[in-house]
Amino acid sequence: MNTLQKLIGALLLIIVSNANAQDIVQTHQYPKDFFQYPLDLPPTTAGTFGELRSNHFHSGLDFKTNQRTGYPVHAVYDGYVSRLRVQFGGFGSAVYITHPNGYTSVYGHLEKLAPRLAKIVRDYQYQHQSFEVDIAVQPLQLPVCKGEVFAWSGNAGASAGPHLHFELRDAITQETINPQLFGLTINDKIPPTIGAIYVYHLNGNPFSEKTTKDYYRVAGSNGSYHLINTPIINFSGEIGFGITANDVNNTSANRNGVYSIQLKVDGISVYTFAVERFAFDQTHAINAHIDYPAFIATGHEIQKSFILPGNKITVYPQSVNRGFINFNDNGVHELTYVVKDVAGNTSILKFKVKSTPTAQPLDIEKNTGTLFKYDQKNEFSNSHVKLIIQPGNLYDNLNFTYATLPRRPGGYSMIYHIHNKYTPIHDSYELWIKPDSTIGPLINKAVITNTAGVSEGGVYDNGFINATCHSFGDFYVRIDTVGPYIQPLNIAEGKTMHAFKKIALKIGDNLSGIKSYNGKIDGKWILMEWDYKTKVLSYTFDESIKPGKHIFTLVVIDNKNNLSQFTSNFYR
Ligand SMILES: [Zn+2]
């Protein structure tokens, strides 16, 4: 490192004091005297902001609700409801409140909305004949006061148990910001736990599943950690580090994410990670932040302390050479990991490294495939397969590998090995596969699937099947000619449904997935909810269904336009 780099590294950090009078890393200041907690319960966490989740950094603070639903949810400050959203998965039912101080609060997995909000959602659902809705509410339509109850907590959408998902966002950019930086703190006097560290031997090569790494066990407690049995780490060439760490607080036994990880070399910070704020379109960069090949192979979440060149998420307020380390001397250097939770509790791990300068050139990997550049458009094609990766979808240069594999019964093409599952894609890429000529008129039923049976969809395009894929892997063409299944759970022909609150059925599809469903009673559209967790489709009877005989019909269509229908008379 030269002097300028050291200076830049030191200057980019703003260290501010938080409510616990301990220092944490922040790039912005946030007001602490506006917002109240959204629940009346003592604040306890099921999940922290920025913690590592599958394919995303957690975008909010999850408040526990005693494993129950139905707790009143309060507006955290004056404002107006700006958005009402219902999804099968995601936040389920969610309310967005925009505040005059420049922030938006978001409340997810809700069970029930206050009547004036619920009416807007229900009217919109019937008007658009859709359970899933995303409603932009006019500023003067639904004002709320600080403390007002506008909803009740639930477990809707992609939620693993009852809790309130809560976010504070920049109202203009919609970047999500750590709520605990606004004074909504969680009682925490316990420093983070450090599990292990890793040394990655990079030597100028792109990071991949082939990167060799060494593992060092760590021992310690109460904020002070050391390496077991390894006084000095010897290496040569360019390296990067990785660490496993988590945090508990005084309110629950849950293991949550840490707030910041800083790596210092001889007292100079070369890498800082801090979950202060980020944009939603960058959240998949979690797969560039962690050792993704290790995560896919073992499920372990190692947080790398070097920033891949194509990783653009704003959780790295400072680094020198993006955390890649290369000593040119023969000396012993002292490295320090400083790991903090958002309350400022700190754990320190110190260790020594000794580098040996290498006389011979770096051990550059031999290219066995096609070199893809992370910051360019990449294309690959032959007479059977085409693919296009737009810039921004790779985090590092890639030695792309391609092969053909034996066919499978039922397939309408060979299997194509499109690199491998250990390299993540930020968003997507376009893949074309030419189907066998024997596919004939079934071409309109063709989809591209991976060998695990996951359909990526498919449209016919000039002799090829085209799909937008979200991961690399082994792909081939299959056909879907089978309609979705419909399995009634409580309704049957001529049945008296007087004692039932709902009509319930299970629906699903064999391959391409469900595109739409439509339920009707006596020819009129009814609002049917599809539950993400149980896959149960249900209609809750309302006063519009009078006593007497009725006819229920349900039509379900899959993504290849195969249609299934269920009809039943019933008595109310
Ligand atoms: Zn959450």
Residues whose N, C-alpha, C, O or C-beta is under 5 A from the ligand:
A	BS01	ZN	G60 D62 H165
